[in-house]
C-alpha cells in the first residue's frame, strides 16, 4: 500500500480561519433566485415566497456570508428597480445573461432572507454602467439610520432599521471584455478608489473588495492586480480572485490535480499585493477574497442553445459528479493552507446555478455531490489552520508535475478541543496509508472518520436518488499520538479528533 506521512503540531499555527472562507454567492442568474430561493406558490414557500426547504439546506451548510446580486448581472443593475412596492417595480432586459429581470426580489428581500439563513451579505455595487453616485446612494439606503433621502426611502419601504452591510465589492470582473462597462486597469483603478472614498465617507466602518483578474489565464494577469492596487491600496481591504475548473478532456487525474493551479494563483496574487505594499512603503497588508470558485463546465453546451429574453430560464445547471466533489475538497484544503491571506471565499453559486443545492420548480430540493465537502469544511473547519509537514508519493499529470497523491491539512479548534484533518487521496486505483504524528494533542481520541467515496467517478445525485453521500466507516486508529488512517482510492476524508473527556 502507498504510504504518506504528516505531522500536525498545535504550535505550528498558520493563522486563525476566517469563517467567511465558507461563503457562497447568489446572483440574479438562471434559477438561483426565481425558482431557487424564491418561488411563491411552492408548497414549502413562506408568506413572502421563499422556499423553506431550500432555506433548511442553506442553514445545514452554515454559510457565513453570501455575495449578492452579482456577478456579471451587477454591472448593468439599477438597485432602485429592486426596492419599493412589488407592483411598481419594472421588468428589465438583463443584458449580461440575456433574460428578463422582473425585480420581484431586491436588496431588502435578500437581506431579510440572508438573516433567516444566518448569513451576512457581501453586497456588490455597479461600476459598469454606473459609479460613484449610485454606490453612495445604495450604501446610504442600506446603512444609515434615517434623516436623509435614501435612508428615509428605506424606512418608507418598511425597514426602519438599517441593514448595516459591512462588506462591499467594488464592481465585478471589470477586466473582462464580456463585462458591461469593461475597463482598463487604469480606468477601473481610478473609479474604484474614488467610489471607495465616497462610500467610506458615508460609512467608515465598511470593508471593501477591489476587483482582481477574472481568472489566472487572463492576458492582463497579474499586471491588472498591480495597476489596480497602485490606485486602491490605501482605500480597500481585499482584492478578489475568481477561478473555475472543468474536465472537458475527461482526464480525471489531471482534473483533480487542478488545486495545484489554484495554489499557484493565490501565491502569485499574494506576491503582487506584497510588491505594491513594498513599493508604497506601507504597513498595511491586503488580504484575498476568493469570491468566485467552483467546478463549472457541464452546462456549457445546453446554455449555448438557450433562447433569450425569458424569465429565470435554467442556466449553468451543472449536475456534479463524484470526481467534481474531490476537486472541490482539494480547493477547500487550498484555502485552509492559505488562511493567513485568504480571508473570504464564495462557492459560486449556492442554489441551482453551478450549485451544491438543486431544486425542481414546484417540486423537490436535493444535495449535489459537492454539497458534502463544503458542508464538512464549513462545519468542522473553524478554528486555527495549522501548517502541516507532509511527505507523499508523487505523480505527474498532463498539466502538472510532482503532484502529491495526498492533499491534506489540519484545523485546530482550541475552544472545542478538537483537531480535524481534511484529506484527499488523489490516487484513482489504490488506497493510501496515512501516518500522522499528532503527539502534541495529548489525550485526544478519534471521534469519527467520515469518507466520501464511490466506485463510479461519474456518479451523480438527483432528486430522490442520492448515490454519492458520506459514510462514517473510515478506517483509522490512534495510539500514543500516532494516527494511522487508510484513505480509500479517490476519496475525501474528514478525520476528527477530540479531547478525552473525564
C-alpha positions as CSV (number, residue, x, y, z in Angstrom):
1,X,0.0,0.0,0.0
2,X,1.2,3.5,-0.8
3,X,2.2,5.5,2.3
4,X,2.2,9.1,3.2
5,X,3.2,11.0,6.3
6,X,2.1,14.2,8.0
7,X,3.0,16.0,11.2
8,X,0.4,18.3,12.9
9,X,1.5,20.2,15.9
10,X,-0.6,22.5,18.0
11,X,2.3,25.1,17.9
12,X,2.6,25.0,14.1
13,X,-0.1,27.7,13.7
14,X,-0.6,29.3,10.3
15,X,-3.5,31.6,11.1
16,X,-7.0,31.8,12.5
17,X,-9.5,30.6,10.0
18,X,-11.9,33.4,9.0
19,X,-15.2,31.6,8.8
20,X,-16.1,33.7,5.7
21,X,-13.9,31.4,3.6
22,X,-17.0,29.2,3.7
23,X,-19.1,31.8,2.0
24,X,-21.2,31.5,-1.1
25,X,-22.9,33.6,-3.9
26,X,-26.4,34.2,-5.2
27,X,-26.7,36.1,-8.5
28,X,-29.8,37.1,-10.4
29,X,-28.9,34.4,-12.9
30,X,-30.9,31.4,-14.1
31,X,-33.0,29.8,-11.3
32,X,-30.7,30.9,-8.5
33,X,-33.3,33.4,-7.2
34,X,-36.5,32.8,-9.1
35,X,-37.3,29.0,-8.7
36,X,-34.4,28.6,-6.3
37,X,-34.6,30.5,-3.0
38,X,-37.8,32.3,-4.1
39,X,-40.8,30.5,-5.5
40,X,-44.3,31.9,-4.5
41,X,-46.9,29.2,-4.6
42,X,-44.5,26.4,-3.9
43,X,-45.8,24.1,-1.1
44,X,-42.7,24.9,1.0
45,X,-42.8,28.7,0.4
46,X,-43.4,31.1,3.3
47,X,-45.7,34.1,3.2
48,X,-43.1,36.1,1.2
49,X,-42.5,33.4,-1.3
50,X,-39.1,32.0,0.0
51,X,-38.8,28.2,-0.1
52,X,-38.2,26.9,3.4
53,X,-36.9,23.5,2.2
54,X,-34.1,25.4,0.4
55,X,-33.5,27.6,3.4
56,X,-33.1,24.5,5.5
57,X,-30.3,23.2,3.2
58,X,-28.6,26.5,3.3
59,X,-28.8,26.5,7.1
60,X,-27.3,23.0,7.1
61,X,-24.3,24.3,5.3
62,X,-23.9,27.2,7.9
63,X,-23.0,29.7,5.2
64,X,-21.4,32.8,7.0
65,X,-21.6,35.3,4.1
66,X,-23.3,35.4,0.7
67,X,-22.3,37.7,-2.2
68,X,-25.1,39.5,-4.0
69,X,-26.6,40.4,-6.5
70,X,-23.7,39.6,-8.9
71,X,-21.7,38.7,-10.8
72,X,-22.0,39.9,-14.4
73,X,-25.5,40.9,-13.5
74,X,-24.5,43.8,-11.2
75,X,-22.7,45.6,-14.0
76,X,-26.0,46.6,-15.6
77,X,-28.2,46.6,-12.4
78,X,-30.1,49.7,-11.2
79,X,-30.6,48.9,-7.5
80,X,-33.6,51.2,-7.3
81,X,-35.5,48.8,-9.6
82,X,-35.5,46.2,-6.8
83,X,-36.9,48.2,-3.9
84,X,-40.4,49.6,-3.1
85,X,-43.8,48.1,-3.8
86,X,-43.6,44.9,-5.8
87,X,-46.3,46.0,-8.2
88,X,-44.4,49.2,-9.1
89,X,-41.1,47.5,-9.9
90,X,-40.1,47.4,-13.6
91,X,-39.2,44.4,-15.6
92,X,-35.9,45.0,-17.4
93,X,-33.8,43.4,-20.2
94,X,-30.9,41.8,-18.4
95,X,-28.0,42.1,-20.8
96,X,-25.4,40.0,-19.0
97,X,-27.3,36.8,-19.3
98,X,-29.9,37.9,-21.9
99,X,-33.0,37.3,-19.8
100,X,-35.9,39.4,-18.4
101,X,-35.4,40.5,-14.8
102,X,-38.7,41.0,-13.0
103,X,-37.2,42.6,-9.9
104,X,-39.5,40.8,-7.5
105,X,-36.5,40.2,-5.2
106,X,-34.2,43.0,-4.5
107,X,-32.0,44.4,-1.7
108,X,-34.5,44.3,1.2
109,X,-35.9,40.9,0.4
110,X,-32.5,39.4,0.0
111,X,-31.1,40.9,3.2
112,X,-34.1,39.6,5.1
113,X,-33.7,36.1,3.6
114,X,-30.0,36.1,4.4
115,X,-30.8,36.9,8.1
116,X,-33.1,33.9,8.2
117,X,-30.3,31.8,6.8
118,X,-27.9,33.1,9.4
119,X,-25.7,34.7,6.8
120,X,-24.2,38.2,6.3
121,X,-24.4,39.9,2.9
122,X,-21.4,40.8,0.7
123,X,-23.0,43.5,-1.5
124,X,-21.7,44.4,-4.9
125,X,-22.1,47.9,-6.5
126,X,-22.4,48.6,-10.2
127,X,-19.2,50.0,-11.6
128,X,-20.1,49.0,-15.2
129,X,-23.0,51.3,-16.3
130,X,-22.9,53.3,-13.1
131,X,-20.4,54.5,-10.5
132,X,-19.8,56.8,-7.5
133,X,-23.2,58.3,-7.3
134,X,-25.3,55.1,-7.3
135,X,-22.8,53.5,-4.9
136,X,-23.1,56.3,-2.3
137,X,-26.9,56.2,-2.7
138,X,-27.1,52.5,-2.1
139,X,-24.9,52.5,1.0
140,X,-26.9,55.4,2.4
141,X,-30.1,53.3,1.7
142,X,-28.6,50.3,3.4
143,X,-26.6,51.6,6.3
144,X,-27.8,55.0,7.5
145,X,-30.3,55.1,10.3
146,X,-32.5,57.9,8.9
147,X,-32.8,61.6,8.3
148,X,-31.6,61.6,4.7
149,X,-33.2,61.0,1.3
150,X,-32.2,57.3,0.8
151,X,-32.3,56.2,4.4
152,X,-35.8,57.6,4.7
153,X,-36.7,55.9,1.5
154,X,-35.7,52.6,3.0
155,X,-37.8,53.4,6.1
156,X,-40.8,54.2,3.8
157,X,-40.3,50.7,2.3
158,X,-40.9,49.1,5.7
159,X,-37.4,48.7,7.0
160,X,-36.9,51.1,9.9
161,X,-33.6,49.7,11.0
162,X,-30.5,49.9,8.7
163,X,-29.2,46.7,7.2
164,X,-25.6,47.5,8.3
165,X,-24.0,45.6,5.4
166,X,-20.2,45.7,6.2
167,X,-18.6,44.0,3.2
168,X,-18.9,45.6,-0.3
169,X,-17.5,44.6,-3.7
170,X,-16.4,47.4,-6.0
171,X,-17.8,46.0,-9.2
172,X,-17.3,42.6,-10.8
173,X,-14.7,41.3,-13.3
174,X,-14.1,44.7,-14.7
175,X,-11.0,43.3,-16.6
176,X,-13.3,41.1,-18.8
177,X,-14.3,42.2,-22.3
178,X,-17.6,40.4,-21.7
179,X,-18.4,42.7,-18.8
180,X,-20.9,45.5,-19.3
181,X,-18.7,48.6,-18.9
182,X,-15.4,46.8,-19.2
183,X,-12.5,49.0,-18.2
184,X,-8.7,49.0,-18.4
185,X,-6.9,48.6,-15.1
186,X,-6.1,52.4,-15.1
187,X,-9.8,53.3,-15.7
188,X,-11.1,50.8,-13.1
189,X,-8.4,51.7,-10.5
190,X,-9.3,55.4,-10.7
191,X,-13.1,54.7,-10.5
192,X,-12.7,52.2,-7.7
193,X,-10.6,54.4,-5.5
194,X,-13.0,57.4,-5.9
195,X,-16.0,55.1,-5.2
196,X,-14.3,53.6,-2.2
197,X,-13.5,57.1,-0.8
198,X,-17.1,58.3,-1.0
199,X,-18.6,55.0,0.3
200,X,-16.3,55.3,3.4
201,X,-17.4,58.9,3.9
202,X,-21.0,57.6,4.2
203,X,-20.0,54.7,6.5
204,X,-16.4,54.5,7.7
205,X,-17.0,51.0,9.3
206,X,-17.2,49.1,6.0
207,X,-14.7,46.9,4.3
208,X,-14.1,46.9,0.6
209,X,-13.1,44.4,-2.1
210,X,-11.4,45.6,-5.3
211,X,-11.7,43.5,-8.5
212,X,-8.8,41.3,-9.3
213,X,-8.5,39.3,-12.5
214,X,-11.4,37.3,-13.7
215,X,-9.2,34.2,-13.8
216,X,-5.5,33.4,-13.8
217,X,-5.4,32.9,-17.6
218,X,-6.4,36.5,-18.4
219,X,-3.7,38.1,-20.6
220,X,-3.5,41.0,-18.2
221,X,-2.9,38.9,-15.1
222,X,-1.1,39.8,-12.8
223,X,-0.4,43.3,-14.1
224,X,-4.1,44.1,-13.6
225,X,-3.7,43.5,-9.9
226,X,-0.5,45.6,-9.7
227,X,-2.1,48.5,-11.5
228,X,-5.4,48.4,-9.6
229,X,-3.6,48.2,-6.3
230,X,-1.4,51.1,-7.2
231,X,-4.6,53.2,-7.2
232,X,-6.6,51.5,-4.5
233,X,-4.1,50.1,-1.9
234,X,-4.9,52.6,0.8
235,X,-8.7,52.5,0.1
236,X,-9.5,48.8,0.1
237,X,-9.1,45.8,2.3
238,X,-9.2,42.9,-0.2
239,X,-8.6,42.0,-3.8
240,X,-10.8,39.4,-5.4
241,X,-9.8,36.2,-7.2
242,X,-12.1,34.1,-9.4
243,X,-11.4,30.6,-10.8
244,X,-13.5,27.8,-12.3
245,X,-12.1,24.4,-13.4
246,X,-13.5,21.8,-15.7
247,X,-12.8,18.3,-17.1
248,X,-13.6,18.8,-20.7
249,X,-10.8,16.4,-21.7
250,X,-12.1,13.7,-19.4
251,X,-8.7,13.3,-17.8
252,X,-9.6,12.7,-14.2
253,X,-6.1,12.5,-12.8
254,X,-5.3,15.9,-14.3
255,X,-8.7,17.3,-13.3
256,X,-8.4,16.5,-9.6
257,X,-4.9,17.9,-9.5
258,X,-6.1,21.4,-10.5
259,X,-6.0,22.7,-7.0
260,X,-2.2,22.9,-7.7
261,X,-3.1,25.6,-10.2
262,X,-5.3,27.4,-7.6
263,X,-2.4,27.3,-5.1
264,X,-0.1,29.0,-7.7
265,X,-2.8,31.6,-8.5
266,X,-3.0,32.5,-4.8
267,X,0.7,32.7,-4.4
268,X,1.0,35.0,-7.4
269,X,-1.7,37.4,-6.1
270,X,-0.1,37.4,-2.7
271,X,3.3,38.3,-4.2
272,X,1.7,41.1,-6.3
273,X,-0.1,42.5,-3.3
274,X,3.2,42.5,-1.3
275,X,5.1,44.0,-4.2
276,X,2.8,47.0,-4.1
277,X,3.0,47.1,-0.3
278,X,6.8,47.3,-0.5
279,X,6.6,49.9,-3.3
280,X,4.3,52.1,-1.2
281,X,6.3,51.5,2.0
282,X,3.0,50.6,3.5
283,X,2.4,48.7,6.8
284,X,-1.0,47.6,5.6
285,X,-1.5,44.1,4.3
286,X,-4.1,43.4,1.6
287,X,-5.9,40.2,2.0
288,X,-7.6,38.0,-0.6
289,X,-11.3,37.4,-1.3
290,X,-11.7,34.3,-3.5
291,X,-15.3,35.3,-4.1
292,X,-16.0,33.0,-7.1
293,X,-14.7,29.4,-7.2
294,X,-16.1,26.1,-8.3
295,X,-16.2,23.4,-10.9
296,X,-18.0,24.6,-14.0
297,X,-18.2,23.0,-17.4
298,X,-21.1,20.5,-17.6
299,X,-23.7,23.0,-18.7
300,X,-21.8,24.9,-21.5
301,X,-23.5,23.0,-24.4
302,X,-27.0,23.4,-23.1
303,X,-26.5,27.1,-22.2
304,X,-25.3,27.8,-25.8
305,X,-28.7,26.7,-27.2
306,X,-30.9,28.8,-24.8
307,X,-33.3,31.3,-26.3
308,X,-33.0,34.8,-24.9
309,X,-35.4,37.1,-23.1
310,X,-37.3,34.7,-20.8
311,X,-37.7,35.0,-17.0
312,X,-35.4,32.7,-14.9
313,X,-34.6,30.1,-17.5
314,X,-32.4,27.1,-16.4
315,X,-28.8,28.3,-16.9
316,X,-25.5,27.0,-15.7
317,X,-27.2,24.0,-14.1
318,X,-24.2,21.7,-13.8
319,X,-25.1,18.3,-12.4
320,X,-22.0,17.4,-10.4
321,X,-20.1,14.1,-10.4
322,X,-18.3,12.4,-7.6
323,X,-14.9,13.4,-9.1
324,X,-16.1,17.1,-9.0
325,X,-16.6,16.7,-5.2
326,X,-13.0,15.5,-4.9
327,X,-11.6,18.7,-6.6
328,X,-14.0,20.9,-4.5
329,X,-12.5,19.2,-1.4
330,X,-9.0,20.0,-2.6
331,X,-9.9,23.6,-3.3
332,X,-11.2,23.9,0.3
333,X,-8.0,22.5,1.6
334,X,-6.1,25.0,-0.5
335,X,-7.9,27.9,1.2
336,X,-7.0,26.5,4.6
337,X,-3.4,26.2,3.5
338,X,-3.5,30.0,2.8
339,X,-5.6,31.0,5.7
340,X,-3.1,33.7,6.6
341,X,-4.1,35.6,3.4
342,X,-7.4,34.2,2.1
343,X,-10.0,35.6,4.4
344,X,-13.1,35.3,2.3
345,X,-14.2,32.8,-0.4
346,X,-17.5,32.3,-2.1
347,X,-18.5,29.0,-3.6
348,X,-20.3,30.1,-6.8
349,X,-23.1,29.6,-6.6
350,X,-25.5,28.4,-3.9
351,X,-28.7,27.2,-5.5
352,X,-29.4,25.7,-9.0
353,X,-26.6,27.7,-10.8
354,X,-23.4,25.7,-10.5
355,X,-24.5,24.9,-7.0
356,X,-24.4,22.4,-4.2
357,X,-28.2,22.7,-3.8
358,X,-30.7,21.9,-6.6
359,X,-34.4,22.3,-6.9
360,X,-37.3,21.3,-9.1
361,X,-39.7,24.1,-9.9
362,X,-42.8,23.2,-7.8
363,X,-41.1,20.1,-6.5
364,X,-38.2,18.7,-4.6
365,X,-34.8,20.0,-3.5
366,X,-31.6,18.0,-3.0
367,X,-27.9,17.9,-2.3
368,X,-25.4,17.6,-5.1
369,X,-22.1,15.7,-4.7
370,X,-20.2,18.9,-3.9
371,X,-22.5,19.7,-1.0
372,X,-20.6,17.3,1.2
373,X,-17.0,18.5,1.2
374,X,-18.4,22.1,1.5
375,X,-20.6,21.0,4.5
376,X,-17.7,19.2,6.2
377,X,-15.3,22.1,5.8
378,X,-17.8,24.7,7.0
379,X,-18.9,22.6,9.9
380,X,-15.5,21.3,11.1
381,X,-13.0,23.7,9.6
382,X,-13.4,26.5,12.2
383,X,-10.5,27.4,14.5
384,X,-6.8,27.8,13.7
385,X,-5.3,26.5,10.4
386,X,-2.1,24.5,11.1
387,X,1.0,24.3,8.9
388,X,1.3,20.6,8.1
389,X,4.6,18.9,7.4
390,X,3.7,16.5,4.5
391,X,5.5,13.6,2.8
392,X,3.6,11.9,0.0
393,X,4.4,9.8,-3.1
394,X,4.1,12.0,-6.2
395,X,2.8,11.6,-9.8
396,X,2.7,13.6,-13.0
397,X,-0.4,14.6,-15.0
398,X,-0.8,16.2,-18.3
399,X,-0.5,19.8,-16.9
400,X,1.2,19.2,-13.6
401,X,4.4,17.6,-12.3
402,X,5.2,16.2,-8.9
403,X,1.6,16.2,-7.7
404,X,1.3,14.7,-4.2
405,X,-1.2,11.9,-4.0
406,X,-2.1,13.2,-0.6
407,X,-3.7,16.6,-0.3
408,X,-4.3,17.3,3.4
409,X,-4.3,19.9,6.2
410,X,-5.5,20.3,9.7
411,X,-7.6,22.8,11.7
412,X,-7.4,23.0,15.5
413,X,-10.4,24.3,17.3
414,X,-9.0,25.1,20.7
415,X,-12.3,26.1,22.3
416,X,-13.9,22.8,21.4
417,X,-10.7,20.9,21.9
418,X,-10.9,19.3,18.5
419,X,-8.5,18.7,15.7
420,X,-9.9,18.0,12.2
421,X,-7.9,16.5,9.4
422,X,-9.1,17.1,5.8
423,X,-7.5,14.7,3.3
424,X,-8.0,13.8,-0.4
425,X,-6.4,10.7,-1.8
426,X,-5.8,11.6,-5.5
427,X,-4.8,8.1,-6.5
428,X,-7.6,6.7,-8.7
429,X,-6.9,3.0,-8.1
430,X,-5.0,2.5,-4.8
431,X,-5.7,3.3,-1.2
432,X,-3.2,5.5,0.7
433,X,-2.0,4.8,4.2
434,X,-1.6,8.0,6.1
435,X,0.7,8.1,9.2
436,X,0.1,11.3,11.1
437,X,2.0,12.4,14.1
438,X,-0.4,14.2,16.5
439,X,1.6,13.7,19.7
440,X,1.2,17.3,20.7
441,X,-2.5,16.7,21.1
442,X,-2.2,14.7,24.2
443,X,-5.3,12.9,25.4
444,X,-7.1,13.2,22.1
445,X,-9.1,10.3,20.6
446,X,-10.7,9.6,17.3
447,X,-14.3,11.0,17.2
448,X,-15.1,9.9,13.7
449,X,-13.6,9.3,10.2
450,X,-16.0,10.4,7.5
451,X,-15.4,9.2,3.9
452,X,-16.9,10.3,0.6
453,X,-16.1,7.6,-2.0
454,X,-17.7,5.9,-4.9
455,X,-16.6,3.3,-7.5
456,X,-18.0,5.4,-10.3
457,X,-16.1,8.7,-10.7
458,X,-19.0,10.0,-12.8
459,X,-21.8,9.2,-10.3
460,X,-24.2,12.0,-9.6
461,X,-27.1,12.8,-7.2
462,X,-30.5,13.6,-8.4
463,X,-33.9,14.3,-6.8
464,X,-34.8,11.3,-4.8
465,X,-31.6,9.5,-5.8
466,X,-28.6,10.3,-3.6
467,X,-25.9,8.0,-4.9
468,X,-22.9,9.9,-3.5
469,X,-23.1,10.6,0.2
470,X,-20.5,10.3,3.0
471,X,-20.3,7.4,5.5
472,X,-18.7,7.2,8.9
473,X,-16.9,3.9,8.4
474,X,-13.4,5.3,7.8
475,X,-10.6,3.0,9.0
476,X,-8.3,4.8,11.4
477,X,-6.5,4.1,14.7
478,X,-4.7,6.3,17.2
479,X,-2.1,5.0,19.6
480,X,0.4,7.0,21.6
481,X,-0.2,10.1,19.5
482,X,0.4,8.3,16.2
483,X,-2.6,8.2,13.8
484,X,-2.8,5.6,11.1
485,X,-5.6,6.2,8.6
486,X,-6.5,4.3,5.5
487,X,-7.7,6.7,2.8
488,X,-9.6,4.8,0.1
489,X,-8.8,5.3,-3.6
490,X,-10.1,8.6,-4.9
491,X,-11.6,9.7,-1.7
492,X,-12.4,12.8,0.5
493,X,-11.7,12.1,4.2
494,X,-12.6,14.0,7.4
495,X,-10.9,12.6,10.5
496,X,-12.0,14.3,13.7
497,X,-10.0,14.0,16.9
498,X,-11.2,15.3,20.3
499,X,-10.0,15.6,23.9
500,X,-10.7,12.6,26.0
501,X,-13.4,13.6,28.5
502,X,-13.4,12.5,32.1
